[in-house]
Amino acid sequence: MFINRAYVERESLSDRDLERLRASLADQVQRYEYAIRNYPPDRMEKHGRPFLDKLREKVAHVDALITSRTNVR
């Protein structure tokens, strides 16, 4: 399953698949941080930072879902 589709369907994923999604998203954040490390400041603010923030927000949503599942049980 692709990361974007898995993220859209994150509520219905098993715990194992949710952990795999979280790991994939965290890897994607790390790779993007590496890719934009030499962006000039204007390009960083216009393109780099907003996309990185969206990726980090996805990781935070998945983390919150994992936490809510562990607190329920």
N, CA and C of each residue as an Amber inpcrd file, in Angstrom:
protein
   219
   0.8520000  -1.1730000   0.0000000   0.0000000   0.0000000   0.0000000
   0.9020000   1.2420000   0.0000000   0.5460000   2.1960000  -0.8070000
   1.3330000   3.4180000  -0.8790000   1.1040000   4.2790000   0.3570000
   2.0770000   5.1150000   0.6780000   2.0230000   5.9360000   1.8890000
   0.7950000   6.8370000   1.8960000   0.5250000   7.5070000   0.7760000
  -0.6050000   8.4390000   0.7490000  -1.9380000   7.7330000   0.9410000
  -2.1040000   6.5930000   0.2980000  -3.3540000   5.8380000   0.4560000
  -3.4740000   5.3000000   1.8880000  -2.3750000   4.8100000   2.4170000
  -2.3880000   4.2970000   3.7890000  -2.7120000   5.4180000   4.7640000
  -2.2000000   6.6130000   4.4950000  -2.4850000   7.7460000   5.3840000
  -3.9730000   8.0960000   5.3370000  -4.5550000   8.0820000   4.1620000
  -5.9850000   8.3810000   4.0290000  -6.8150000   7.3380000   4.7660000
  -6.3910000   6.0930000   4.7200000  -7.1290000   4.9900000   5.3440000
  -6.5700000   4.6200000   6.7150000  -5.8690000   5.5330000   7.3710000
  -5.1650000   5.2290000   8.6140000  -6.0740000   4.7480000   9.7410000
  -7.3190000   5.1970000   9.7690000  -8.2360000   4.7770000  10.8300000
  -8.5330000   3.2780000  10.7730000  -8.5010000   2.7120000   9.5730000
  -8.8690000   1.3090000   9.4110000  -7.6610000   0.3680000   9.3790000
  -6.4580000   0.9010000   9.4990000  -5.2620000   0.0650000   9.4510000
  -5.0920000  -0.7180000  10.7480000  -4.4570000  -1.8720000  10.6270000
  -4.1260000  -2.6470000  11.8200000  -3.0110000  -1.9190000  12.5770000
  -2.7880000  -2.3160000  13.8050000  -1.7310000  -1.6940000  14.6030000
  -0.3730000  -1.8520000  13.9290000  -0.1240000  -3.0120000  13.3810000
   1.1460000  -3.2770000  12.6980000   1.3210000  -2.3650000  11.4860000
   0.2710000  -2.2580000  10.6780000   0.3480000  -1.4050000   9.4910000
   0.4400000   0.0680000   9.8660000  -0.1850000   0.4420000  10.9550000
  -0.1020000   1.8320000  11.4250000   1.3270000   2.1590000  11.8510000
   1.9880000   1.2350000  12.4950000   3.3920000   1.4260000  12.8650000
   4.2790000   1.5220000  11.6200000   3.9790000   0.7000000  10.6270000
   4.7380000   0.7610000   9.3730000   4.5140000   2.0950000   8.6610000
   3.2870000   2.5850000   8.6990000   2.9840000   3.8910000   8.1060000
   3.7560000   4.9810000   8.8250000   3.7900000   4.9200000  10.1440000
   4.5130000   5.9250000  10.9200000   6.0010000   5.9110000  10.5770000
   6.5680000   4.7230000  10.4630000   7.9800000   4.6020000  10.1120000
   8.2470000   5.1440000   8.7010000   7.3510000   4.8630000   7.7850000
   7.5130000   5.3610000   6.4110000   7.4170000   6.8770000   6.3520000
   6.4680000   7.4390000   7.0790000   6.3270000   8.8950000   7.1030000
   7.5380000   9.5580000   7.7560000   8.0280000   8.9710000   8.8400000
   9.2120000   9.5220000   9.5050000  10.4200000   9.4600000   8.5760000
  10.5330000   8.3850000   7.8200000  11.6130000   8.2670000   6.8350000
  11.4700000   9.3170000   5.7450000  10.2490000   9.5550000   5.3210000
   9.9950000  10.5650000   4.3000000  10.3870000  11.9640000   4.8070000
  10.0930000  12.2640000   6.0620000  10.4920000  13.5460000   6.6570000
  12.0040000  13.6710000   6.6620000  12.6660000  12.6220000   7.0850000
  14.1250000  12.6410000   7.1590000  14.7490000  12.8290000   5.7690000
  14.2290000  12.1310000   4.7710000  14.7570000  12.2710000   3.4160000
  14.4990000  13.6680000   2.8550000  13.3430000  14.2390000   3.1620000
  13.0330000  15.5760000   2.6570000  13.9120000  16.6280000   3.3420000
  14.1450000  16.4530000   4.6540000  15.0470000  17.3760000   5.3580000
  16.4340000  17.3560000   4.7190000  16.8810000  16.1800000   4.3540000
  18.1850000  16.0540000   3.6990000  18.1710000  16.7160000   2.3210000
  17.0830000  16.5470000   1.5990000  16.9850000  17.0770000   0.2420000
  16.9600000  18.6030000   0.2110000  16.3830000  19.2260000   1.2300000
  16.2350000  20.6890000   1.2000000  17.3010000  21.4150000   2.0080000
  18.2890000  20.7280000   2.4770000  19.2700000  21.3400000   3.3730000
  20.0150000  22.5170000   2.7360000  20.1360000  22.5510000   1.4190000
  20.8610000  23.6320000   0.7590000  19.9520000  24.5950000   0.0070000
  18.6560000  24.5520000   0.3040000  17.7500000  25.5060000  -0.3310000
  18.1380000  26.9230000   0.0900000  18.0510000  27.9000000  -0.8130000
  18.2450000  29.2900000  -0.4150000  17.0770000  29.7210000   0.4880000
  17.2850000  30.7200000   1.3320000  16.2500000  31.1140000   2.3090000
  14.8750000  31.4060000   1.7040000  14.8160000  32.1010000   0.5750000
  13.5090000  32.4210000   0.0010000  12.7840000  31.1650000  -0.4930000
  13.5210000  30.2650000  -1.1010000  12.9260000  29.0130000  -1.5820000
  12.5240000  28.1210000  -0.4080000  13.3240000  28.1510000   0.6460000
  13.0110000  27.3670000   1.8370000  11.6820000  27.8140000   2.4440000
  11.4970000  29.1300000   2.5530000  10.2760000  29.6560000   3.1580000
   9.0620000  29.4630000   2.2550000   9.2600000  29.5380000   0.9520000
   8.1450000  29.4280000   0.0180000   7.7260000  27.9800000  -0.2280000
   8.6820000  27.0830000  -0.3410000   8.3760000  25.7000000  -0.7200000
   8.8220000  24.6710000   0.3140000  10.0330000  24.8010000   0.8060000
  10.6030000  23.7780000   1.6790000   9.9040000  23.6380000   3.0080000
   9.7970000  24.7330000   3.7310000   9.2180000  24.7020000   5.0760000
   7.7390000  24.2870000   5.0700000   6.8810000  24.8370000   4.1880000
   5.4720000  24.4210000   4.2150000   5.2740000  22.9220000   3.9620000
   6.0060000  22.3640000   2.9980000   5.8480000  20.9410000   2.7160000
   6.3850000  20.1020000   3.8760000   7.4960000  20.5210000   4.4480000
   8.0500000  19.8030000   5.5950000   7.0810000  19.8370000   6.7720000
   6.4440000  20.9650000   6.9840000   5.4570000  21.0670000   8.0560000
   4.2750000  20.1270000   7.8290000   3.8390000  20.0010000   6.5710000
   2.7470000  19.0680000   6.2550000   3.1540000  17.6270000   6.5360000
   4.3870000  17.2760000   6.1830000   4.8650000  15.9230000   6.4600000
   4.9210000  15.6570000   7.9580000   5.4270000  16.6210000   8.6980000
   5.5060000  16.4640000  10.1610000   4.1190000  16.3840000  10.7830000
   3.1720000  17.0930000  10.2110000   1.7950000  17.0460000  10.7090000
   1.1970000  15.6550000  10.4990000   1.5140000  15.0360000   9.3710000
   1.0470000  13.6690000   9.1240000   1.6180000  12.7110000  10.1660000
   2.8940000  12.8510000  10.4720000   3.5180000  11.9990000  11.4950000
   2.8330000  12.2200000  12.8410000   2.5470000  13.4710000  13.1670000
   1.8850000  13.7810000  14.4320000   0.4830000  13.1690000  14.4920000
  -0.2570000  13.1990000  13.3760000  -1.5950000  12.5900000  13.3560000
  -1.5140000  11.0870000  13.5740000  -0.5550000  10.4460000  12.9390000
  -0.3990000   8.9950000  13.1060000   0.0500000   8.6810000  14.5370000
   0.9510000   9.4730000  15.0860000   1.3710000   9.2820000  16.4800000
   0.1810000   9.4020000  17.4300000  -0.6780000  10.3900000  17.1870000
  -1.8580000  10.5770000  18.0370000  -2.8040000   9.3860000  17.9270000
  -2.9500000   8.8550000  16.7340000  -3.8160000   7.6920000  16.5390000
  -3.2400000   6.4670000  17.2530000  -1.9480000   6.2810000  17.1560000
  -1.2890000   5.1570000  17.8610000  -1.4690000   5.3190000  19.3670000
  -1.2820000   6.5160000  19.8720000  -1.4420000   6.7710000  21.2940000
  -2.8770000   6.5250000  21.7500000  -3.8290000   6.9700000  20.9480000
  -5.2370000   6.7630000  21.3290000  -5.5910000   5.2830000  21.3500000
  -5.0140000   4.5140000  20.4400000  -5.2790000   3.0860000  20.4300000
  -4.6620000   2.3830000  21.6330000  -3.4980000   2.8160000  22.0520000
  -2.8520000   2.1630000  23.1980000  -3.5050000   2.5740000  24.5000000
  -4.0860000   3.7600000  24.5640000  -4.7480000   4.2110000  25.7860000
  -6.1100000   3.5760000  25.9680000  -6.7470000   3.1540000  24.8880000
  -8.0760000   2.5520000  24.9470000  -7.9970000   1.1490000  25.5100000
  -6.9430000   0.4550000  25.1740000  -6.8440000  -0.9590000  25.5920000
  -6.2870000  -1.1270000  26.9470000
